[in-house]
């Protein structure tokens, strides 16, 4: 790829890297080149979008895999059900509560990352940061309170 083409790619805000574009241009069929380039652009944009949304969600560094042997009190089948994200489409929330050190944060972060990967918007907050955010607001909206079902993992 020459300097002029590199400059145009940059000006258009295309995300493909120079070596990826050169590899595409080596194809003989212009239609295949264009289709491959557009697929590459889509992949690059989706990756950057996920990276940006993950940063904005305040999830932090992706947690390590959860060791189910360590915390026997957690319902693994229920957590697998949560990972399907049915609660999101039904408009429900999930609250993890329990003793310190049982894995609530790790499970919540993994659940948040799954939701981000599926295109949902996420804001991860622990209780103290959520309360601090609320206290910084000038006008707190009235929230409807209703009956809730909770499940405790201790």
KOLBAMI-480353 format. One line per field, with one value per residue: x, y, z of N, C-alpha, C in turn; residue in three letters; residue number from 1. Coordinates in pm, 1 decimal, padded with zeros to 6 digits. Atoms other than C-alpha are relative to their C-alpha. Layout:
N
n.u <- c(X	...)
n.v <- c(Y	...)
n.w <- c(Z	...)
ca.u <- c(X	...)
ca.v <- c(Y	...)
ca.w <- c(Z	...)
c.u <- c(X	...)
c.v <- c(Y	...)
c.w <- c(Z	...)
res <- c(ALA	...)
n <- c(NUM	...)
REM end
This chain:
154
n.u <- c(00085.9	-00083.2	00026.9	00128.0	00106.8	-00009.6	00056.0	00145.5	00053.6	-00001.0	00096.7	00134.4	00021.7	00007.9	-00073.5	-00089.2	-00142.7	-00063.0	-00033.0	00126.1	00048.4	-00087.6	00038.7	00126.8	-00021.6	-00066.5	00103.4	00019.8	00136.0	00029.8	00118.1	-00045.3	-00080.7	00090.6	00076.0	-00092.4	-00036.4	00114.9	00010.9	-00109.5	00037.7	00107.0	-00061.2	-00082.4	00088.2	00065.9	-00099.8	-00023.3	00123.5	00003.0	-00105.1	00047.2	00112.4	-00053.8	-00065.3	00105.7	00079.6	-00075.8	-00017.5	-00139.2	-00069.3	00082.5	-00040.3	-00041.3	00108.1	00048.4	-00026.2	00123.2	-00032.9	-00031.1	00120.6	00104.7	00132.4	00056.8	00079.1	-00062.5	00105.1	00065.2	-00091.7	00002.0	00125.8	-00022.4	-00087.4	00081.7	00045.0	00145.5	00045.1	-00014.9	00114.4	00123.0	-00005.3	-00033.3	-00135.9	-00064.3	-00074.6	-00079.2	-00027.8	-00055.7	-00116.6	-00119.3	-00088.7	00064.0	-00010.3	00106.2	-00053.2	-00045.3	00118.5	00068.4	-00080.1	00012.7	00134.6	-00003.5	-00075.3	00086.1	00100.8	-00068.9	-00028.3	00126.2	00045.7	00075.7	-00070.3	-00021.6	-00073.6	-00033.8	-00021.3	00021.2	00095.5	-00051.8	-00009.1	00136.1	00053.2	-00072.1	00056.4	00133.2	-00012.2	-00049.3	00107.3	00079.4	00140.1	00017.5	00135.2	00075.3	-00007.0	00110.0	-00044.0	00098.4	-00042.0	-00114.5	-00042.9	-00145.3	-00061.3	-00124.1	-00111.7	-00088.3)
n.v <- c(-00117.8	-00119.6	-00103.4	-00063.8	00089.1	-00000.3	-00127.0	00005.8	00094.3	-00071.7	-00109.5	00056.7	00059.2	00144.9	00061.3	00106.4	-00030.0	-00000.8	00133.8	00068.0	-00055.5	00051.4	00139.7	-00002.9	-00049.2	00104.5	00082.5	-00038.1	-00043.3	-00123.9	00017.7	00073.4	-00093.9	-00092.8	00073.9	00034.7	-00123.1	-00043.4	00092.5	-00034.6	-00125.9	00028.8	00069.1	-00096.5	-00095.6	00069.5	00021.2	-00129.7	-00035.0	00079.7	-00053.5	-00127.7	00023.3	00066.2	-00105.2	-00085.8	00077.1	00002.7	00138.9	00017.4	00112.6	00120.8	00086.6	00136.5	00097.7	00025.1	00134.8	00046.4	00087.0	-00084.3	-00048.4	00100.6	-00053.8	-00068.3	00085.4	-00008.7	00009.5	-00130.7	-00093.0	00033.5	-00058.3	-00144.6	-00024.6	-00003.6	-00139.7	-00012.5	-00105.0	-00129.5	-00021.1	-00011.5	-00124.9	00024.7	-00028.0	00105.7	-00050.5	00102.3	-00035.2	00110.5	-00029.8	-00039.0	00104.6	00117.4	-00009.8	-00083.3	-00095.1	00074.9	00045.8	-00116.5	-00051.2	00094.2	-00019.0	-00128.6	00020.5	00077.2	-00092.3	-00087.9	00078.1	00018.4	-00128.9	-00077.4	-00105.8	00042.7	-00086.1	00080.1	-00083.6	00060.8	-00079.6	-00130.9	-00091.3	-00032.0	-00100.3	-00125.5	-00056.8	-00052.4	-00119.1	-00110.5	-00049.4	-00106.7	00040.5	00144.1	00032.8	00092.6	00133.9	00087.0	00116.1	00106.5	00127.4	00059.2	00132.4	00001.2	00127.5	-00031.4	00095.0	-00032.5)
n.w <- c(00000.0	00008.2	-00100.9	00028.0	-00046.4	-00146.8	-00047.1	00019.1	-00099.0	-00127.8	00006.1	-00005.3	-00131.6	00010.3	-00111.0	00044.5	-00004.4	00131.3	00048.5	00031.2	00126.8	00106.5	00021.3	00073.6	00136.2	00077.7	00061.6	00140.0	00026.1	-00074.3	-00085.0	-00118.3	-00077.5	-00068.4	-00100.8	-00108.8	-00069.3	-00079.4	-00113.4	-00089.5	-00064.9	-00096.8	-00113.3	-00073.1	-00068.3	-00110.3	-00105.6	-00065.4	-00069.8	-00122.3	-00087.0	-00052.6	-00090.9	-00119.0	-00078.1	-00055.4	-00096.0	-00125.3	-00043.9	-00037.4	00060.9	-00004.2	-00110.4	00032.0	-00004.5	-00135.7	-00049.2	-00062.9	-00114.1	-00115.2	-00066.4	00017.8	-00030.8	00116.6	00088.3	00132.1	00102.6	00005.2	00065.4	00143.0	00049.4	00010.7	00115.0	00122.3	00003.6	00011.7	-00091.6	00066.8	00088.8	-00078.9	-00076.2	-00140.8	-00044.1	-00078.1	-00113.6	-00066.8	-00138.2	-00076.7	-00083.0	00075.3	00048.1	00061.6	00145.2	00056.8	00098.1	00117.4	00073.1	00056.7	00111.9	00111.1	00054.0	00071.7	00124.3	00091.1	00052.5	00094.1	00121.0	00072.7	00050.7	-00098.8	-00071.8	-00138.2	-00091.7	-00117.3	-00118.3	-00130.5	-00078.0	-00040.9	00114.8	00043.6	-00093.5	00023.7	00123.1	-00031.9	-00083.5	00082.4	00085.6	-00061.4	-00011.1	00007.3	00043.1	-00084.3	00058.4	-00042.8	-00076.4	00007.0	-00057.1	00069.3	-00043.4	-00014.4	-00029.8	-00068.2	00004.8	-00112.6)
ca.u <- c(00000.0	00142.1	00153.8	-00148.1	-00364.4	-00235.7	-00333.5	-00682.8	-00740.4	-00644.7	-00856.0	-01161.3	-01112.5	-01082.4	-00950.6	-00766.6	-00390.3	-00156.4	-00039.4	-00399.3	-00489.9	-00185.1	-00287.6	-00638.1	-00510.3	-00312.5	-00643.1	-00723.3	-01098.8	-01187.3	-01526.7	-01356.2	-01109.6	-01393.1	-01599.2	-01296.7	-01201.6	-01552.3	-01565.6	-01227.0	-01347.5	-01659.5	-01452.7	-01208.2	-01489.6	-01672.9	-01351.7	-01288.9	-01652.7	-01634.8	-01308.1	-01461.3	-01783.6	-01584.1	-01376.8	-01691.3	-01859.6	-01592.2	-01547.7	-01172.1	-00933.8	-01118.8	-01119.1	-00965.0	-01178.9	-01389.0	-01285.5	-01611.1	-01435.2	-01344.5	-01696.2	-01938.8	-02224.2	-02277.5	-02542.9	-02345.7	-02658.3	-02822.6	-02511.9	-02507.0	-02869.8	-02768.1	-02498.7	-02774.6	-02878.9	-03252.6	-03284.7	-03171.7	-03449.5	-03707.6	-03594.3	-03471.1	-03159.3	-02911.8	-02771.8	-02489.1	-02466.8	-02284.0	-01986.9	-01656.8	-01439.0	-01699.9	-01651.4	-01931.8	-01715.1	-01557.7	-01897.1	-02048.8	-01759.8	-01776.2	-02150.5	-02091.6	-01832.1	-02073.9	-02340.1	-02089.0	-01987.4	-02352.9	-02387.4	-02555.4	-02459.6	-02316.9	-02212.9	-02033.4	-02050.1	-01996.9	-02222.7	-01991.8	-01929.7	-02300.5	-02396.8	-02126.1	-02260.4	-02614.3	-02503.6	-02330.7	-02658.4	-02856.2	-03202.3	-03262.5	-03559.5	-03831.9	-03784.6	-04077.1	-04031.7	-04203.4	-04187.2	-03859.3	-03729.5	-03381.5	-03152.1	-02860.7	-02527.7	-02333.0)
ca.v <- c(00000.0	00340.4	00652.4	00806.0	00503.9	00488.5	00855.3	00797.7	00496.9	00711.4	01009.1	00785.2	00651.3	00294.8	00059.1	-00200.5	-00211.5	-00156.0	-00516.5	-00640.8	-00410.3	-00517.3	-00880.7	-00798.7	-00611.4	-00917.5	-01088.0	-01089.1	-01025.6	-00662.9	-00769.6	-01017.9	-00750.0	-00510.9	-00773.7	-00890.2	-00532.0	-00446.0	-00759.7	-00668.9	-00314.7	-00447.0	-00679.9	-00402.6	-00158.9	-00417.3	-00493.7	-00123.0	-00071.2	-00356.4	-00219.0	00127.0	-00001.7	-00223.7	00074.8	00287.8	00007.5	00038.0	-00339.4	-00304.6	-00586.5	-00902.2	-01129.8	-01473.3	-01779.7	-01856.9	-02158.9	-02333.4	-02570.2	-02277.7	-02157.2	-02444.6	-02216.4	-02063.5	-02215.6	-02286.3	-02381.7	-02050.5	-01861.0	-02046.0	-01937.3	-01575.8	-01601.6	-01658.5	-01296.8	-01368.4	-01126.1	-00841.0	-00889.8	-00924.1	-00597.5	-00750.1	-00668.5	-00898.2	-00830.1	-01041.4	-01046.2	-01258.2	-01274.6	-01117.6	-01337.8	-01573.7	-01442.8	-01190.6	-00937.6	-01195.0	-01341.2	-00996.0	-00882.8	-01199.8	-01147.6	-00784.1	-00889.7	-01145.4	-00874.6	-00641.2	-00915.1	-00955.9	-00583.6	-00465.0	-00149.3	-00210.2	00004.3	-00192.4	-00041.7	-00164.2	-00031.4	00246.5	00385.5	00362.5	00556.0	00814.3	00861.5	00906.1	01160.0	01368.6	01408.4	01724.5	01586.2	01225.5	01081.3	00903.3	00531.7	00289.3	00025.8	-00307.6	-00662.6	-00828.8	-01180.0	-01224.6	-01518.4	-01509.9	-01675.4	-01686.7)
ca.w <- c(00000.0	-00092.7	00123.2	-00050.3	00022.2	00381.1	00423.9	00278.7	00504.5	00803.6	00692.8	00650.0	01000.0	00878.0	01143.1	00934.5	00980.2	00684.6	00665.4	00673.9	00383.8	00180.4	00227.9	00106.7	-00198.3	-00304.1	-00390.1	-00761.2	-00745.3	-00652.9	-00516.2	-00283.5	-00177.1	-00091.8	00090.9	00292.2	00375.6	00492.1	00709.4	00854.7	00926.4	01095.3	01313.7	01408.6	01491.8	01702.4	01892.9	01961.6	02056.6	02308.4	02446.7	02488.2	02643.6	02881.3	02991.4	03040.9	03236.5	03506.9	03516.9	03545.5	03466.3	03364.5	03667.2	03669.3	03618.0	03920.2	04125.3	04205.3	04447.9	04673.8	04748.0	04788.9	04898.6	04553.4	04330.1	04012.3	03813.8	03905.2	03796.8	03462.4	03422.6	03489.9	03221.6	02964.8	03045.8	03046.4	03339.4	03112.3	02857.7	03133.3	03295.9	03621.6	03820.4	03991.5	04335.9	04474.0	04850.0	05101.9	05331.1	05226.6	05010.9	04864.7	04508.5	04462.4	04279.4	04048.8	03956.9	03904.4	03683.8	03475.4	03434.2	03333.8	03076.2	02929.4	02895.0	02727.0	02483.2	02389.6	02314.2	02634.8	02820.8	03166.4	03460.2	03729.5	04076.7	04427.1	04700.8	04818.1	04468.8	04379.6	04694.0	04626.7	04271.1	04405.5	04663.6	04393.2	04203.4	04266.6	04202.3	04284.7	04095.0	04285.9	04231.4	04229.6	04493.3	04450.1	04567.8	04484.0	04501.2	04635.6	04663.9	04904.7	04846.0	05165.6)
c.u <- c(00090.1	-00042.3	-00134.9	-00116.8	-00000.1	-00066.9	-00152.4	-00066.0	-00009.4	-00104.9	-00143.7	-00031.1	-00014.4	00095.7	00100.7	00144.6	00059.2	00030.3	-00125.5	-00052.7	00084.4	-00034.5	-00130.3	00020.5	00070.2	-00101.6	-00028.5	-00136.0	-00032.5	-00121.2	00037.2	00083.3	-00092.0	-00077.8	00088.4	00036.4	-00114.8	-00020.9	00109.3	-00031.8	-00105.9	00057.5	00081.4	-00086.0	-00072.2	00096.5	00025.8	-00122.6	-00008.4	00103.7	-00045.1	-00113.8	00045.9	00067.3	-00105.6	-00084.3	00066.3	00018.4	00142.9	00061.9	-00089.1	00049.6	00041.5	-00122.2	-00035.9	00025.2	-00120.3	00027.3	00020.1	-00125.4	-00116.9	-00140.7	-00067.2	-00068.4	00051.8	-00103.9	-00073.0	00089.8	00005.7	-00127.0	00014.4	00085.4	-00075.3	-00061.8	-00150.0	-00053.2	00007.8	-00122.8	-00130.4	00001.0	00030.0	00145.0	00053.2	00080.0	00072.0	00024.2	00048.9	00120.1	00117.6	00079.6	-00064.7	00000.0	-00104.6	00051.8	00043.8	-00118.7	-00072.0	00077.6	-00008.3	-00137.4	-00006.8	00072.8	-00082.1	-00104.4	00062.4	00028.2	-00124.7	-00061.5	-00080.6	00088.2	00005.8	00067.0	00021.7	00026.6	-00014.7	-00087.5	00054.1	00010.5	-00138.3	-00061.9	00068.5	-00052.1	-00137.1	00008.3	00051.0	-00109.7	-00080.0	-00143.5	-00010.7	-00142.9	-00066.6	00000.3	-00118.6	00055.6	-00110.4	00052.9	00115.0	00025.4	00150.3	00047.0	00135.8	00100.9	00094.0	00106.9)
c.v <- c(00123.5	00103.5	00067.9	-00083.1	-00008.6	00124.3	-00000.7	-00093.3	00068.9	00110.5	-00050.2	-00063.6	-00150.8	-00062.8	-00106.7	00047.4	-00012.4	-00138.8	-00080.0	00046.4	-00051.5	-00145.2	-00008.4	00039.1	-00102.0	-00093.5	00053.6	00063.7	00125.2	-00013.6	-00075.4	00090.2	00090.8	-00070.4	-00035.0	00122.7	00046.8	-00091.5	00028.2	00128.6	-00023.3	-00065.8	00097.2	00099.6	-00064.7	-00021.7	00130.4	00045.6	-00075.2	00051.1	00130.4	-00020.1	-00068.6	00102.0	00088.7	-00071.3	-00009.1	-00141.2	-00023.3	-00118.0	-00123.0	-00094.0	-00138.2	-00092.2	-00030.7	-00145.1	-00047.4	-00089.5	00081.3	00039.5	-00093.3	00056.0	00067.6	-00100.7	00015.0	-00004.9	00133.4	00101.6	-00025.8	00054.4	00151.5	00033.7	-00002.6	00138.7	00015.3	00111.5	00137.7	00027.8	00011.3	00122.9	-00017.5	00037.6	-00120.0	00067.8	-00117.8	00045.9	-00124.2	00047.2	00043.6	-00123.1	-00120.1	00007.0	00086.1	00092.3	-00071.3	-00045.9	00116.6	00055.6	-00092.7	00012.4	00130.5	-00014.2	-00079.1	00090.9	00095.7	-00071.8	-00019.7	00132.2	00083.6	00108.0	-00038.5	00113.1	-00081.2	00093.2	-00084.7	00095.7	00138.9	00096.8	00037.0	00106.3	00135.0	00068.0	00061.2	00130.1	00120.5	00059.3	00106.4	-00043.3	-00150.4	-00030.4	-00094.1	-00135.5	-00082.8	-00121.1	-00103.6	-00124.1	-00056.7	-00138.5	00003.2	-00139.4	00031.6	-00111.7	00038.1	-00105.2)
c.w <- c(00000.0	00103.3	-00020.8	00049.4	00152.3	00057.3	-00012.5	00101.3	00135.7	00002.7	00009.9	00134.9	-00005.4	00100.4	-00041.4	00003.6	-00140.1	-00054.6	-00034.0	-00135.2	-00116.1	-00032.7	-00079.4	-00146.0	-00088.9	-00066.2	-00139.8	-00024.9	00082.9	00091.7	00127.7	00090.8	00082.1	00110.6	00119.3	00081.9	00090.3	00121.2	00103.4	00076.7	00107.1	00124.3	00085.6	00077.0	00118.2	00116.6	00074.9	00078.5	00131.8	00099.2	00065.2	00100.0	00128.4	00090.5	00068.2	00104.9	00136.5	00054.9	00045.5	-00073.3	00006.0	00108.9	-00049.5	00000.8	00144.3	00038.0	00080.2	00120.1	00127.1	00077.9	-00029.8	00019.5	-00119.1	-00090.8	-00143.2	-00111.5	-00014.5	-00071.1	-00151.1	-00064.8	-00017.0	-00121.7	-00132.3	-00019.5	-00022.7	00089.2	-00065.7	-00085.7	00076.8	00090.7	00147.4	00027.8	00076.8	00110.1	00063.6	00142.5	00073.3	00078.9	-00087.6	-00045.3	-00065.1	-00151.7	-00066.7	-00110.1	-00126.7	-00083.5	-00066.8	-00119.8	-00120.4	-00066.2	-00080.0	-00133.1	-00101.4	-00063.4	-00102.0	-00132.1	-00085.0	-00044.4	00097.1	00061.9	00146.6	00076.7	00126.7	00116.1	00125.3	00080.5	00033.0	-00118.3	-00052.7	00090.4	-00020.0	-00126.7	00025.4	00079.4	-00078.0	-00088.4	00075.0	00024.9	-00017.5	-00041.7	00100.7	-00069.3	00047.0	00073.6	-00005.6	00066.3	-00082.5	00054.2	00011.2	00033.7	00058.2	-00017.5	00112.6	00012.9)
res <- c(UNK	UNK	UNK	UNK	UNK	UNK	UNK	UNK	UNK	UNK	UNK	UNK	UNK	UNK	UNK	UNK	UNK	UNK	UNK	UNK	UNK	UNK	UNK	UNK	UNK	UNK	UNK	UNK	UNK	UNK	UNK	UNK	UNK	UNK	UNK	UNK	UNK	UNK	UNK	UNK	UNK	UNK	UNK	UNK	UNK	UNK	UNK	UNK	UNK	UNK	UNK	UNK	UNK	UNK	UNK	UNK	UNK	UNK	UNK	UNK	UNK	UNK	UNK	UNK	UNK	UNK	UNK	UNK	UNK	UNK	UNK	UNK	UNK	UNK	UNK	UNK	UNK	UNK	UNK	UNK	UNK	UNK	UNK	UNK	UNK	UNK	UNK	UNK	UNK	UNK	UNK	UNK	UNK	UNK	UNK	UNK	UNK	UNK	UNK	UNK	UNK	UNK	UNK	UNK	UNK	UNK	UNK	UNK	UNK	UNK	UNK	UNK	UNK	UNK	UNK	UNK	UNK	UNK	UNK	UNK	UNK	UNK	UNK	UNK	UNK	UNK	UNK	UNK	UNK	UNK	UNK	UNK	UNK	UNK	UNK	UNK	UNK	UNK	UNK	UNK	UNK	UNK	UNK	UNK	UNK	UNK	UNK	UNK	UNK	UNK	UNK	UNK	UNK	UNK)
n <- c(1	2	3	4	5	6	7	8	9	10	11	12	13	14	15	16	17	18	19	20	21	22	23	24	25	26	27	28	29	30	31	32	33	34	35	36	37	38	39	40	41	42	43	44	45	46	47	48	49	50	51	52	53	54	55	56	57	58	59	60	61	62	63	64	65	66	67	68	69	70	71	72	73	74	75	76	77	78	79	80	81	82	83	84	85	86	87	88	89	90	91	92	93	94	95	96	97	98	99	100	101	102	103	104	105	106	107	108	109	110	111	112	113	114	115	116	117	118	119	120	121	122	123	124	125	126	127	128	129	130	131	132	133	134	135	136	137	138	139	140	141	142	143	144	145	146	147	148	149	150	151	152	153	154)
REM end
